[in-house]
Amino acid sequence: MSLSLIETVRVRDGEAPLWGLHLRRLVRSCRALGVPFPPEFEVPAGGHDRIHRLQVSAQGVDVTERPVGSTAPVHLVTSRVVHRPYPHKTTDRAQFNQAMQEARLVGADDAILLTPGGYVAETAIWGLFWWEGDGDRPCAPALELEILPGVARERIGELAGLAERKVGRPALDGCAFFVANAARGIVQVATLDEDPVPLSPKTAALAARFWA
């Protein structure tokens, strides 16, 4: 099977509020990987709240839809799966599938992958963000770690700016942090490796602006 690009687009209140960011990323990835950009496709709109999934390959565009899924606080564990470069959202997701399976075996929702150097990278389906001290800008793993440049990450950058960091897993202990993706928005983390994660009011304030 040939490699395909994926965009999971949230339709909310009859509109796709992050559509422009999805298109911008898709253009970049098509150029980088030599995948023909679709000559035309329908902009998702109307109907019930849902996820509109585009799978783009040399053969064209395959469109599927599914429910949004839970936005309840998530329980994370640290994965033993080593993060490998994932600079484009493609169907080559074996590492993330393995990490997700690992998480579910211990009753967690998802798992944080670390780079070969031990730096915090991303989870199977979420980008990671945290607050440092009294700072008003959320922090996120540096793109130089070759993590996915998520649409949610770009949206958060528009709203609040981002401070890129290269940190080890211990840096998250006792830290107020959250996850985000373009399907479900900003979601609080309940526990990390079974330890409670503190909630920052800055997370709730940012989440309230995410879809605006």
N, C-alpha and C positions, 0 to 999 in steps of 0.2 A: 504494500500500500504506500502511495506517495505521501510526502509530508504535506500537511494542511495547516493553515493558520486559523485561529479561533478568535472570535469576538463574542462575548456574552453580554448582551445589551439589556439593561433594565427598561421595561416599559412601565411607567408609573403615572397614574391619573391620565391615561390616554396618550402620553408623550414619552419620548426617549430623551431625558434631559442631558445625558452625557454622549449623545450621538456624535457630535463633532469631535470629541476626544477619541472615540473609537475609530472614526474614519482616519484621523491624523495618524494614529498608531498603525492602522492597517496599511496605509500608504507607505510608511517607513519600512514595515516588515516585508511587504511585497517587493519593494526595491532591493532590500538587503538580501532576500532569499531567492530572487528571480521568479517570484510567483506573479502571474499576470493579475493586475488589478481588475476587478469585475467591471465591465463596461456599464452595467446598471444593476441596481437592485432596489427593492422597495424599502423605504424608510418605515420602520415599525411605528405604528400609531394606533390609537383607538383601542377599544376592547378592555378586558380586565388586566389587572396588574400581573406581569409575567416576565420570564426571561426569554428573550429572542436571541437564539444562538446561530451565528454565521460560521460555517466552516468553508474556508476559501482555499482552493487548490487550482492546479493547472486545468483541471476538468470543469471548473466553474464553482458555483456557490450552492451549498446545501444548507437549508434553513430548517431549524426545528425550534419548538417552543416547549417550555416547562414551567411549573409553578416556581415562585420565588424561593420558597424554603424558609427555614427558621432564621429569625434574627435575635434569638435568645443569646445571652452571654455564653461564650464558648470555653470549653475546657481543653487546654493544650498540654502536650508533653514534649520533651526534647527527643527528637528522632535519632536513631543510630544510622540512618541513611545519610550519606554525605552529599551535600548539595553540589551539583554540577552546573555549569553555565546554562542559563535559560533566558537569553536576552529577547526572545520573541515568543509570543504565545502560540505554540504549535501543538500538534497532536502527539509529539514525542514527550510523553508525560510519565514514563515508567517510574522515575524516581519519586514523583509525587504520589502516584498510586501506591507504591510500596510504603511510603511514609504514612499515608492515610490508613492503610491496612494495619500497620503497626500501632497506630493510635487507637483504632477501634478495638483491637484485641485487648487493650487495657481499659476500655470504657471511656476514652477521650474522644473529642470531636475532630481533632487535627493535631499535627505535629510540626514543630519548628525544625527545619533543616539547618545544619551548620556547614560552612565551607570547609575544604580540606585544611585551611589554616585555623579553624575553630571559630570563625566569625558568624554571628547571627545573619541568616539570609532571608528566608521566607517560609511560609507554611505551604501545604499542598494547594490550598485554595485562597489564601489570604495574604495580603501584604501586612507587614508589621510596623507599628508606630509607637513611640513612647514620649513621655515628657521628662525633661531634665530640670530639676529644681523649679525656679519660678519663671522659667522661659515661656514665652507665648507661642513659640514655633515648635511643632512636634518634630521629633527626630525619626529618622528612618535609615535602614541599612543603605550604605553607599552603592550607587549604581555600578561603580567600578568592580563590585563583587560579582557582576554579571547576573544579577537577579532580574526578574521581569519588571520592566517599566510600566507598572500597572496604571490603568485608567483612573482608578480610585486615588492612587498616589498623585497623579497629575492634578486631579480635582482638589485634593487636600493642599497641594502646593499653591494652587490658585487662591484658595481661601485664606491660608495662614502662613504660606512659606514652609520650607522644609530645611532641617539641618541634617546633612548626611553624616553618618557615623559608621565606623568599623569597630564593633564591640563583640566581646565574647559573651557566651551564655550567662555567666555570673552577673553581668551588668544589668540584667533584667530582674534580678531578685529584689523584691520589695519595691519595684518600680511601677508607677501607673502607666499602663500601656494598653493598646487596643489594636484590633485588626480591621481591615477594610478591603472591600472589593467592589467592582462596578455592578455586581448583581444585588448585593444586600446592603451596601453602604457601610457605615461605621458601626462596629459592634464591639461591645465591651468583652474583655477576657475575664472569666470567672476565676480560673485557677491555672497555674503553670506547674507541672509536675506535682500536682495535688496541693500546692501552696496557694492560698488566696491571693488574688491580685487587687491592689487598692484601686479605687475609682477616683478619677480626677473630674471635677466639674467642668474642666476645659474640654474633656472628651464629649460630654453631653452637649455643650454649647456648639462644638464643631459639628457634631452629628446633626443638630437641628438645621444647620446651614447647607449640609452636603447636597441635597437634592434641589435646593432653591434655584 
